[in-house]
Amino acid sequence: MQMISPVEFFRSLPPKKCTECGENIVEQAESYLMECDRCLSKRDE
Ligand SMILES: [Zn+2]
């Protein structure tokens, strides 16, 4: 039996993409965000 460590699990995930423009999202502390900084700032207007 092989155990996959949480680190390996997250590494195998594809990079997150913005749901608005499809741009890759750089992982940040606020990883619940599904949109890139650009689209998020557009939303605030
Ligand atoms: Zn975006």
mmCIF file of the protein (N, C-alpha, C, O) and its ligand, coordinates in Angstrom:
data_MODEL
# 
_entry.id   MODEL 
# 
loop_
_entity.id 
_entity.type 
_entity.pdbx_number_of_molecules 
1 polymer     1 
2 non-polymer 1 
# 
_entity_poly.entity_id                      1 
_entity_poly.type                           'polypeptide(L)' 
_entity_poly.nstd_linkage                   no 
_entity_poly.nstd_monomer                   no 
_entity_poly.pdbx_seq_one_letter_code       MQMISPVEFFRSLPPKKCTECGENIVEQAESYLMECDRCLSKRDE 
_entity_poly.pdbx_seq_one_letter_code_can   MQMISPVEFFRSLPPKKCTECGENIVEQAESYLMECDRCLSKRDE 
_entity_poly.pdbx_strand_id                 A 
# 
loop_
_entity_poly_seq.entity_id 
_entity_poly_seq.num 
_entity_poly_seq.mon_id 
_entity_poly_seq.hetero 
1 1  MET n 
1 2  GLN n 
1 3  MET n 
1 4  ILE n 
1 5  SER n 
1 6  PRO n 
1 7  VAL n 
1 8  GLU n 
1 9  PHE n 
1 10 PHE n 
1 11 ARG n 
1 12 SER n 
1 13 LEU n 
1 14 PRO n 
1 15 PRO n 
1 16 LYS n 
1 17 LYS n 
1 18 CYS n 
1 19 THR n 
1 20 GLU n 
1 21 CYS n 
1 22 GLY n 
1 23 GLU n 
1 24 ASN n 
1 25 ILE n 
1 26 VAL n 
1 27 GLU n 
1 28 GLN n 
1 29 ALA n 
1 30 GLU n 
1 31 SER n 
1 32 TYR n 
1 33 LEU n 
1 34 MET n 
1 35 GLU n 
1 36 CYS n 
1 37 ASP n 
1 38 ARG n 
1 39 CYS n 
1 40 LEU n 
1 41 SER n 
1 42 LYS n 
1 43 ARG n 
1 44 ASP n 
1 45 GLU n 
# 
loop_
_struct_asym.id 
_struct_asym.entity_id 
A 1 
B 2 
# 
loop_
_chem_comp.id 
_chem_comp.type 
_chem_comp.mon_nstd_flag 
ALA 'L-peptide linking' y 
ARG 'L-peptide linking' y 
ASN 'L-peptide linking' y 
ASP 'L-peptide linking' y 
CYS 'L-peptide linking' y 
GLN 'L-peptide linking' y 
GLU 'L-peptide linking' y 
GLY 'peptide linking'   y 
ILE 'L-peptide linking' y 
LEU 'L-peptide linking' y 
LYS 'L-peptide linking' y 
MET 'L-peptide linking' y 
PHE 'L-peptide linking' y 
PRO 'L-peptide linking' y 
SER 'L-peptide linking' y 
THR 'L-peptide linking' y 
TYR 'L-peptide linking' y 
VAL 'L-peptide linking' y 
ZN  non-polymer         . 
# 
_pdbx_entity_nonpoly.entity_id   2 
_pdbx_entity_nonpoly.name        ? 
_pdbx_entity_nonpoly.comp_id     ZN 
# 
_pdbx_nonpoly_scheme.asym_id         B 
_pdbx_nonpoly_scheme.entity_id       2 
_pdbx_nonpoly_scheme.mon_id          ZN 
_pdbx_nonpoly_scheme.ndb_seq_num     1 
_pdbx_nonpoly_scheme.pdb_seq_num     101 
_pdbx_nonpoly_scheme.auth_seq_num    101 
_pdbx_nonpoly_scheme.pdb_mon_id      ZN 
_pdbx_nonpoly_scheme.auth_mon_id     ZN 
_pdbx_nonpoly_scheme.pdb_strand_id   A 
_pdbx_nonpoly_scheme.pdb_ins_code    . 
# 
loop_
_atom_site.group_PDB 
_atom_site.id 
_atom_site.type_symbol 
_atom_site.label_atom_id 
_atom_site.label_alt_id 
_atom_site.label_comp_id 
_atom_site.label_asym_id 
_atom_site.label_entity_id 
_atom_site.label_seq_id 
_atom_site.pdbx_PDB_ins_code 
_atom_site.Cartn_x 
_atom_site.Cartn_y 
_atom_site.Cartn_z 
_atom_site.occupancy 
_atom_site.B_iso_or_equiv 
_atom_site.pdbx_formal_charge 
_atom_site.auth_seq_id 
_atom_site.auth_comp_id 
_atom_site.auth_asym_id 
_atom_site.auth_atom_id 
_atom_site.pdbx_PDB_model_num 
ATOM   1   N  N  . MET A 1 1  ? 0.854   -1.204 0.000   1.00 0.00 ? 1   MET A N  1 
ATOM   2   C  CA . MET A 1 1  ? 0.000   0.000  0.000   1.00 0.00 ? 1   MET A CA 1 
ATOM   3   C  C  . MET A 1 1  ? 0.889   1.253  0.000   1.00 0.00 ? 1   MET A C  1 
ATOM   4   O  O  . MET A 1 1  ? 1.909   1.314  0.686   1.00 0.00 ? 1   MET A O  1 
ATOM   5   N  N  . GLN A 1 2  ? 0.475   2.224  -0.774  1.00 0.00 ? 2   GLN A N  1 
ATOM   6   C  CA . GLN A 1 2  ? 1.277   3.431  -0.859  1.00 0.00 ? 2   GLN A CA 1 
ATOM   7   C  C  . GLN A 1 2  ? 0.489   4.628  -0.354  1.00 0.00 ? 2   GLN A C  1 
ATOM   8   O  O  . GLN A 1 2  ? -0.656  4.851  -0.748  1.00 0.00 ? 2   GLN A O  1 
ATOM   9   N  N  . MET A 1 3  ? 1.126   5.392  0.526   1.00 0.00 ? 3   MET A N  1 
ATOM   10  C  CA . MET A 1 3  ? 0.480   6.593  1.042   1.00 0.00 ? 3   MET A CA 1 
ATOM   11  C  C  . MET A 1 3  ? 0.945   7.802  0.241   1.00 0.00 ? 3   MET A C  1 
ATOM   12  O  O  . MET A 1 3  ? 2.137   7.965  -0.022  1.00 0.00 ? 3   MET A O  1 
ATOM   13  N  N  . ILE A 1 4  ? -0.001  8.643  -0.142  1.00 0.00 ? 4   ILE A N  1 
ATOM   14  C  CA . ILE A 1 4  ? 0.360   9.883  -0.821  1.00 0.00 ? 4   ILE A CA 1 
ATOM   15  C  C  . ILE A 1 4  ? 0.288   11.014 0.194   1.00 0.00 ? 4   ILE A C  1 
ATOM   16  O  O  . ILE A 1 4  ? -0.757  11.272 0.791   1.00 0.00 ? 4   ILE A O  1 
ATOM   17  N  N  . SER A 1 5  ? 1.415   11.679 0.374   1.00 0.00 ? 5   SER A N  1 
ATOM   18  C  CA . SER A 1 5  ? 1.443   12.780 1.331   1.00 0.00 ? 5   SER A CA 1 
ATOM   19  C  C  . SER A 1 5  ? 0.645   13.963 0.794   1.00 0.00 ? 5   SER A C  1 
ATOM   20  O  O  . SER A 1 5  ? 0.517   14.123 -0.420  1.00 0.00 ? 5   SER A O  1 
ATOM   21  N  N  . PRO A 1 6  ? 0.107   14.792 1.688   1.00 0.00 ? 6   PRO A N  1 
ATOM   22  C  CA . PRO A 1 6  ? -0.672  15.963 1.244   1.00 0.00 ? 6   PRO A CA 1 
ATOM   23  C  C  . PRO A 1 6  ? 0.126   16.840 0.292   1.00 0.00 ? 6   PRO A C  1 
ATOM   24  O  O  . PRO A 1 6  ? -0.438  17.416 -0.638  1.00 0.00 ? 6   PRO A O  1 
ATOM   25  N  N  . VAL A 1 7  ? 1.419   16.946 0.510   1.00 0.00 ? 7   VAL A N  1 
ATOM   26  C  CA . VAL A 1 7  ? 2.258   17.779 -0.352  1.00 0.00 ? 7   VAL A CA 1 
ATOM   27  C  C  . VAL A 1 7  ? 2.259   17.222 -1.762  1.00 0.00 ? 7   VAL A C  1 
ATOM   28  O  O  . VAL A 1 7  ? 2.091   17.964 -2.729  1.00 0.00 ? 7   VAL A O  1 
ATOM   29  N  N  . GLU A 1 8  ? 2.447   15.931 -1.878  1.00 0.00 ? 8   GLU A N  1 
ATOM   30  C  CA . GLU A 1 8  ? 2.445   15.308 -3.204  1.00 0.00 ? 8   GLU A CA 1 
ATOM   31  C  C  . GLU A 1 8  ? 1.086   15.446 -3.866  1.00 0.00 ? 8   GLU A C  1 
ATOM   32  O  O  . GLU A 1 8  ? 0.990   15.652 -5.075  1.00 0.00 ? 8   GLU A O  1 
ATOM   33  N  N  . PHE A 1 9  ? 0.046   15.332 -3.068  1.00 0.00 ? 9   PHE A N  1 
ATOM   34  C  CA . PHE A 1 9  ? -1.308  15.438 -3.607  1.00 0.00 ? 9   PHE A CA 1 
ATOM   35  C  C  . PHE A 1 9  ? -1.532  16.802 -4.235  1.00 0.00 ? 9   PHE A C  1 
ATOM   36  O  O  . PHE A 1 9  ? -2.041  16.897 -5.352  1.00 0.00 ? 9   PHE A O  1 
ATOM   37  N  N  . PHE A 1 10 ? -1.157  17.858 -3.523  1.00 0.00 ? 10  PHE A N  1 
ATOM   38  C  CA . PHE A 1 10 ? -1.394  19.205 -4.039  1.00 0.00 ? 10  PHE A CA 1 
ATOM   39  C  C  . PHE A 1 10 ? -0.498  19.508 -5.217  1.00 0.00 ? 10  PHE A C  1 
ATOM   40  O  O  . PHE A 1 10 ? -0.855  20.299 -6.089  1.00 0.00 ? 10  PHE A O  1 
ATOM   41  N  N  . ARG A 1 11 ? 0.684   18.870 -5.246  1.00 0.00 ? 11  ARG A N  1 
ATOM   42  C  CA . ARG A 1 11 ? 1.597   19.086 -6.359  1.00 0.00 ? 11  ARG A CA 1 
ATOM   43  C  C  . ARG A 1 11 ? 1.033   18.482 -7.637  1.00 0.00 ? 11  ARG A C  1 
ATOM   44  O  O  . ARG A 1 11 ? 1.293   18.976 -8.734  1.00 0.00 ? 11  ARG A O  1 
ATOM   45  N  N  . SER A 1 12 ? 0.269   17.422 -7.491  1.00 0.00 ? 12  SER A N  1 
ATOM   46  C  CA . SER A 1 12 ? -0.238  16.748 -8.685  1.00 0.00 ? 12  SER A CA 1 
ATOM   47  C  C  . SER A 1 12 ? -1.461  17.450 -9.264  1.00 0.00 ? 12  SER A C  1 
ATOM   48  O  O  . SER A 1 12 ? -1.894  17.149 -10.376 1.00 0.00 ? 12  SER A O  1 
ATOM   49  N  N  . LEU A 1 13 ? -2.008  18.386 -8.500  1.00 0.00 ? 13  LEU A N  1 
ATOM   50  C  CA . LEU A 1 13 ? -3.173  19.121 -9.000  1.00 0.00 ? 13  LEU A CA 1 
ATOM   51  C  C  . LEU A 1 13 ? -2.760  20.079 -10.114 1.00 0.00 ? 13  LEU A C  1 
ATOM   52  O  O  . LEU A 1 13 ? -1.678  20.664 -10.062 1.00 0.00 ? 13  LEU A O  1 
ATOM   53  N  N  . PRO A 1 14 ? -3.606  20.238 -11.106 1.00 0.00 ? 14  PRO A N  1 
ATOM   54  C  CA . PRO A 1 14 ? -3.309  21.208 -12.162 1.00 0.00 ? 14  PRO A CA 1 
ATOM   55  C  C  . PRO A 1 14 ? -3.358  22.614 -11.591 1.00 0.00 ? 14  PRO A C  1 
ATOM   56  O  O  . PRO A 1 14 ? -4.036  22.850 -10.591 1.00 0.00 ? 14  PRO A O  1 
ATOM   57  N  N  . PRO A 1 15 ? -2.644  23.559 -12.213 1.00 0.00 ? 15  PRO A N  1 
ATOM   58  C  CA . PRO A 1 15 ? -2.681  24.935 -11.732 1.00 0.00 ? 15  PRO A CA 1 
ATOM   59  C  C  . PRO A 1 15 ? -4.082  25.492 -11.803 1.00 0.00 ? 15  PRO A C  1 
ATOM   60  O  O  . PRO A 1 15 ? -4.837  25.195 -12.729 1.00 0.00 ? 15  PRO A O  1 
ATOM   61  N  N  . LYS A 1 16 ? -4.424  26.301 -10.819 1.00 0.00 ? 16  LYS A N  1 
ATOM   62  C  CA . LYS A 1 16 ? -5.755  26.880 -10.792 1.00 0.00 ? 16  LYS A CA 1 
ATOM   63  C  C  . LYS A 1 16 ? -5.907  27.904 -11.891 1.00 0.00 ? 16  LYS A C  1 
ATOM   64  O  O  . LYS A 1 16 ? -4.970  28.637 -12.205 1.00 0.00 ? 16  LYS A O  1 
ATOM   65  N  N  . LYS A 1 17 ? -7.074  27.951 -12.468 1.00 0.00 ? 17  LYS A N  1 
ATOM   66  C  CA . LYS A 1 17 ? -7.324  28.935 -13.513 1.00 0.00 ? 17  LYS A CA 1 
ATOM   67  C  C  . LYS A 1 17 ? -8.474  29.837 -13.124 1.00 0.00 ? 17  LYS A C  1 
ATOM   68  O  O  . LYS A 1 17 ? -9.429  29.421 -12.467 1.00 0.00 ? 17  LYS A O  1 
ATOM   69  N  N  . CYS A 1 18 ? -8.358  31.080 -13.546 1.00 0.00 ? 18  CYS A N  1 
ATOM   70  C  CA . CYS A 1 18 ? -9.402  32.060 -13.288 1.00 0.00 ? 18  CYS A CA 1 
ATOM   71  C  C  . CYS A 1 18 ? -10.680 31.627 -14.004 1.00 0.00 ? 18  CYS A C  1 
ATOM   72  O  O  . CYS A 1 18 ? -10.652 31.262 -15.179 1.00 0.00 ? 18  CYS A O  1 
ATOM   73  N  N  . THR A 1 19 ? -11.785 31.672 -13.292 1.00 0.00 ? 19  THR A N  1 
ATOM   74  C  CA . THR A 1 19 ? -13.051 31.272 -13.895 1.00 0.00 ? 19  THR A CA 1 
ATOM   75  C  C  . THR A 1 19 ? -13.552 32.321 -14.876 1.00 0.00 ? 19  THR A C  1 
ATOM   76  O  O  . THR A 1 19 ? -14.433 32.043 -15.689 1.00 0.00 ? 19  THR A O  1 
ATOM   77  N  N  . GLU A 1 20 ? -12.994 33.523 -14.804 1.00 0.00 ? 20  GLU A N  1 
ATOM   78  C  CA . GLU A 1 20 ? -13.422 34.610 -15.689 1.00 0.00 ? 20  GLU A CA 1 
ATOM   79  C  C  . GLU A 1 20 ? -12.654 34.607 -17.002 1.00 0.00 ? 20  GLU A C  1 
ATOM   80  O  O  . GLU A 1 20 ? -13.255 34.548 -18.075 1.00 0.00 ? 20  GLU A O  1 
ATOM   81  N  N  . CYS A 1 21 ? -11.319 34.671 -16.922 1.00 0.00 ? 21  CYS A N  1 
ATOM   82  C  CA . CYS A 1 21 ? -10.519 34.851 -18.135 1.00 0.00 ? 21  CYS A CA 1 
ATOM   83  C  C  . CYS A 1 21 ? -9.649  33.642 -18.459 1.00 0.00 ? 21  CYS A C  1 
ATOM   84  O  O  . CYS A 1 21 ? -9.028  33.609 -19.522 1.00 0.00 ? 21  CYS A O  1 
ATOM   85  N  N  . GLY A 1 22 ? -9.587  32.650 -17.574 1.00 0.00 ? 22  GLY A N  1 
ATOM   86  C  CA . GLY A 1 22 ? -8.800  31.459 -17.855 1.00 0.00 ? 22  GLY A CA 1 
ATOM   87  C  C  . GLY A 1 22 ? -7.325  31.617 -17.552 1.00 0.00 ? 22  GLY A C  1 
ATOM   88  O  O  . GLY A 1 22 ? -6.530  30.721 -17.833 1.00 0.00 ? 22  GLY A O  1 
ATOM   89  N  N  . GLU A 1 23 ? -6.964  32.730 -16.990 1.00 0.00 ? 23  GLU A N  1 
ATOM   90  C  CA . GLU A 1 23 ? -5.570  32.986 -16.618 1.00 0.00 ? 23  GLU A CA 1 
ATOM   91  C  C  . GLU A 1 23 ? -5.177  32.100 -15.437 1.00 0.00 ? 23  GLU A C  1 
ATOM   92  O  O  . GLU A 1 23 ? -5.974  31.885 -14.524 1.00 0.00 ? 23  GLU A O  1 
ATOM   93  N  N  . ASN A 1 24 ? -3.951  31.590 -15.459 1.00 0.00 ? 24  ASN A N  1 
ATOM   94  C  CA . ASN A 1 24 ? -3.481  30.808 -14.320 1.00 0.00 ? 24  ASN A CA 1 
ATOM   95  C  C  . ASN A 1 24 ? -3.412  31.685 -13.081 1.00 0.00 ? 24  ASN A C  1 
ATOM   96  O  O  . ASN A 1 24 ? -2.937  32.820 -13.133 1.00 0.00 ? 24  ASN A O  1 
ATOM   97  N  N  . ILE A 1 25 ? -3.890  31.147 -11.968 1.00 0.00 ? 25  ILE A N  1 
ATOM   98  C  CA . ILE A 1 25 ? -3.865  31.900 -10.722 1.00 0.00 ? 25  ILE A CA 1 
ATOM   99  C  C  . ILE A 1 25 ? -2.663  31.475 -9.900  1.00 0.00 ? 25  ILE A C  1 
ATOM   100 O  O  . ILE A 1 25 ? -2.453  30.285 -9.664  1.00 0.00 ? 25  ILE A O  1 
ATOM   101 N  N  . VAL A 1 26 ? -1.878  32.442 -9.467  1.00 0.00 ? 26  VAL A N  1 
ATOM   102 C  CA . VAL A 1 26 ? -0.749  32.162 -8.592  1.00 0.00 ? 26  VAL A CA 1 
ATOM   103 C  C  . VAL A 1 26 ? -1.287  31.871 -7.201  1.00 0.00 ? 26  VAL A C  1 
ATOM   104 O  O  . VAL A 1 26 ? -2.036  32.662 -6.627  1.00 0.00 ? 26  VAL A O  1 
ATOM   105 N  N  . GLU A 1 27 ? -0.894  30.733 -6.678  1.00 0.00 ? 27  GLU A N  1 
ATOM   106 C  CA . GLU A 1 27 ? -1.400  30.333 -5.364  1.00 0.00 ? 27  GLU A CA 1 
ATOM   107 C  C  . GLU A 1 27 ? -1.060  31.384 -4.315  1.00 0.00 ? 27  GLU A C  1 
ATOM   108 O  O  . GLU A 1 27 ? 0.074   31.857 -4.230  1.00 0.00 ? 27  GLU A O  1 
ATOM   109 N  N  . GLN A 1 28 ? -2.047  31.732 -3.531  1.00 0.00 ? 28  GLN A N  1 
ATOM   110 C  CA . GLN A 1 28 ? -1.848  32.710 -2.475  1.00 0.00 ? 28  GLN A CA 1 
ATOM   111 C  C  . GLN A 1 28 ? -2.471  32.182 -1.204  1.00 0.00 ? 28  GLN A C  1 
ATOM   112 O  O  . GLN A 1 28 ? -3.051  31.096 -1.176  1.00 0.00 ? 28  GLN A O  1 
ATOM   113 N  N  . ALA A 1 29 ? -2.342  32.968 -0.154  1.00 0.00 ? 29  ALA A N  1 
ATOM   114 C  CA . ALA A 1 29 ? -2.935  32.560 1.112   1.00 0.00 ? 29  ALA A CA 1 
ATOM   115 C  C  . ALA A 1 29 ? -4.444  32.414 0.955   1.00 0.00 ? 29  ALA A C  1 
ATOM   116 O  O  . ALA A 1 29 ? -5.067  31.519 1.525   1.00 0.00 ? 29  ALA A O  1 
ATOM   117 N  N  . GLU A 1 30 ? -5.014  33.329 0.159   1.00 0.00 ? 30  GLU A N  1 
ATOM   118 C  CA . GLU A 1 30 ? -6.467  33.254 -0.066  1.00 0.00 ? 30  GLU A CA 1 
ATOM   119 C  C  . GLU A 1 30 ? -6.734  32.302 -1.218  1.00 0.00 ? 30  GLU A C  1 
ATOM   120 O  O  . GLU A 1 30 ? -7.129  32.727 -2.304  1.00 0.00 ? 30  GLU A O  1 
ATOM   121 N  N  . SER A 1 31 ? -6.518  31.022 -0.983  1.00 0.00 ? 31  SER A N  1 
ATOM   122 C  CA . SER A 1 31 ? -6.590  30.062 -2.073  1.00 0.00 ? 31  SER A CA 1 
ATOM   123 C  C  . SER A 1 31 ? -8.019  29.711 -2.429  1.00 0.00 ? 31  SER A C  1 
ATOM   124 O  O  . SER A 1 31 ? -8.253  28.920 -3.343  1.00 0.00 ? 31  SER A O  1 
ATOM   125 N  N  . TYR A 1 32 ? -8.984  30.288 -1.716  1.00 0.00 ? 32  TYR A N  1 
ATOM   126 C  CA . TYR A 1 32 ? -10.380 30.005 -2.050  1.00 0.00 ? 32  TYR A CA 1 
ATOM   127 C  C  . TYR A 1 32 ? -10.840 30.828 -3.241  1.00 0.00 ? 32  TYR A C  1 
ATOM   128 O  O  . TYR A 1 32 ? -11.896 30.573 -3.821  1.00 0.00 ? 32  TYR A O  1 
ATOM   129 N  N  . LEU A 1 33 ? -10.026 31.825 -3.600  1.00 0.00 ? 33  LEU A N  1 
ATOM   130 C  CA . LEU A 1 33 ? -10.387 32.681 -4.721  1.00 0.00 ? 33  LEU A CA 1 
ATOM   131 C  C  . LEU A 1 33 ? -10.339 31.893 -6.021  1.00 0.00 ? 33  LEU A C  1 
ATOM   132 O  O  . LEU A 1 33 ? -9.404  31.129 -6.263  1.00 0.00 ? 33  LEU A O  1 
ATOM   133 N  N  . MET A 1 34 ? -11.344 32.082 -6.845  1.00 0.00 ? 34  MET A N  1 
ATOM   134 C  CA . MET A 1 34 ? -11.409 31.365 -8.113  1.00 0.00 ? 34  MET A CA 1 
ATOM   135 C  C  . MET A 1 34 ? -11.164 32.302 -9.296  1.00 0.00 ? 34  MET A C  1 
ATOM   136 O  O  . MET A 1 34 ? -11.294 31.897 -10.451 1.00 0.00 ? 34  MET A O  1 
ATOM   137 N  N  . GLU A 1 35 ? -10.814 33.536 -9.009  1.00 0.00 ? 35  GLU A N  1 
ATOM   138 C  CA . GLU A 1 35 ? -10.548 34.484 -10.082 1.00 0.00 ? 35  GLU A CA 1 
ATOM   139 C  C  . GLU A 1 35 ? -9.210  35.183 -9.847  1.00 0.00 ? 35  GLU A C  1 
ATOM   140 O  O  . GLU A 1 35 ? -8.756  35.315 -8.710  1.00 0.00 ? 35  GLU A O  1 
ATOM   141 N  N  . CYS A 1 36 ? -8.588  35.628 -10.939 1.00 0.00 ? 36  CYS A N  1 
ATOM   142 C  CA . CYS A 1 36 ? -7.292  36.279 -10.811 1.00 0.00 ? 36  CYS A CA 1 
ATOM   143 C  C  . CYS A 1 36 ? -7.473  37.703 -10.272 1.00 0.00 ? 36  CYS A C  1 
ATOM   144 O  O  . CYS A 1 36 ? -8.583  38.229 -10.195 1.00 0.00 ? 36  CYS A O  1 
ATOM   145 N  N  . ASP A 1 37 ? -6.337  38.299 -9.904  1.00 0.00 ? 37  ASP A N  1 
ATOM   146 C  CA . ASP A 1 37 ? -6.384  39.635 -9.311  1.00 0.00 ? 37  ASP A CA 1 
ATOM   147 C  C  . ASP A 1 37 ? -7.074  40.637 -10.230 1.00 0.00 ? 37  ASP A C  1 
ATOM   148 O  O  . ASP A 1 37 ? -7.819  41.509 -9.784  1.00 0.00 ? 37  ASP A O  1 
ATOM   149 N  N  . ARG A 1 38 ? -6.801  40.486 -11.543 1.00 0.00 ? 38  ARG A N  1 
ATOM   150 C  CA . ARG A 1 38 ? -7.374  41.442 -12.483 1.00 0.00 ? 38  ARG A CA 1 
ATOM   151 C  C  . ARG A 1 38 ? -8.893  41.411 -12.476 1.00 0.00 ? 38  ARG A C  1 
ATOM   152 O  O  . ARG A 1 38 ? -9.544  42.452 -12.391 1.00 0.00 ? 38  ARG A O  1 
ATOM   153 N  N  . CYS A 1 39 ? -9.456  40.202 -12.565 1.00 0.00 ? 39  CYS A N  1 
ATOM   154 C  CA . CYS A 1 39 ? -10.911 40.079 -12.599 1.00 0.00 ? 39  CYS A CA 1 
ATOM   155 C  C  . CYS A 1 39 ? -11.531 40.469 -11.261 1.00 0.00 ? 39  CYS A C  1 
ATOM   156 O  O  . CYS A 1 39 ? -12.626 41.030 -11.217 1.00 0.00 ? 39  CYS A O  1 
ATOM   157 N  N  . LEU A 1 40 ? -10.826 40.170 -10.173 1.00 0.00 ? 40  LEU A N  1 
ATOM   158 C  CA . LEU A 1 40 ? -11.346 40.528 -8.868  1.00 0.00 ? 40  LEU A CA 1 
ATOM   159 C  C  . LEU A 1 40 ? -11.411 42.042 -8.701  1.00 0.00 ? 40  LEU A C  1 
ATOM   160 O  O  . LEU A 1 40 ? -12.376 42.570 -8.148  1.00 0.00 ? 40  LEU A O  1 
ATOM   161 N  N  . SER A 1 41 ? -10.377 42.739 -9.184  1.00 0.00 ? 41  SER A N  1 
ATOM   162 C  CA . SER A 1 41 ? -10.364 44.186 -9.040  1.00 0.00 ? 41  SER A CA 1 
ATOM   163 C  C  . SER A 1 41 ? -11.414 44.812 -9.949  1.00 0.00 ? 41  SER A C  1 
ATOM   164 O  O  . SER A 1 41 ? -11.978 45.858 -9.630  1.00 0.00 ? 41  SER A O  1 
ATOM   165 N  N  . LYS A 1 42 ? -11.673 44.162 -11.087 1.00 0.00 ? 42  LYS A N  1 
ATOM   166 C  CA . LYS A 1 42 ? -12.721 44.658 -11.985 1.00 0.00 ? 42  LYS A CA 1 
ATOM   167 C  C  . LYS A 1 42 ? -14.081 44.583 -11.298 1.00 0.00 ? 42  LYS A C  1 
ATOM   168 O  O  . LYS A 1 42 ? -14.941 45.448 -11.468 1.00 0.00 ? 42  LYS A O  1 
ATOM   169 N  N  . ARG A 1 43 ? -14.242 43.517 -10.515 1.00 0.00 ? 43  ARG A N  1 
ATOM   170 C  CA . ARG A 1 43 ? -15.516 43.291 -9.841  1.00 0.00 ? 43  ARG A CA 1 
ATOM   171 C  C  . ARG A 1 43 ? -15.841 44.372 -8.832  1.00 0.00 ? 43  ARG A C  1 
ATOM   172 O  O  . ARG A 1 43 ? -17.005 44.714 -8.624  1.00 0.00 ? 43  ARG A O  1 
ATOM   173 N  N  . ASP A 1 44 ? -14.792 44.913 -8.200  1.00 0.00 ? 44  ASP A N  1 
ATOM   174 C  CA . ASP A 1 44 ? -15.003 45.879 -7.131  1.00 0.00 ? 44  ASP A CA 1 
ATOM   175 C  C  . ASP A 1 44 ? -15.572 47.192 -7.650  1.00 0.00 ? 44  ASP A C  1 
ATOM   176 O  O  . ASP A 1 44 ? -16.125 47.981 -6.885  1.00 0.00 ? 44  ASP A O  1 
ATOM   177 N  N  . GLU A 1 45 ? -15.437 47.420 -8.935  1.00 0.00 ? 45  GLU A N  1 
ATOM   178 C  CA . GLU A 1 45 ? -15.900 48.699 -9.467  1.00 0.00 ? 45  GLU A CA 1 
ATOM   179 C  C  . GLU A 1 45 ? -17.402 48.856 -9.382  1.00 0.00 ? 45  GLU A C  1 
ATOM   180 O  O  . GLU A 1 45 ? -17.940 49.884 -9.793  1.00 0.00 ? 45  GLU A O  1 
HETATM 181 ZN ZN . ZN  B 2 .  ? -9.168  36.610 -14.612 1.00 0.00 2 101 ZN  A ZN 1 
# 
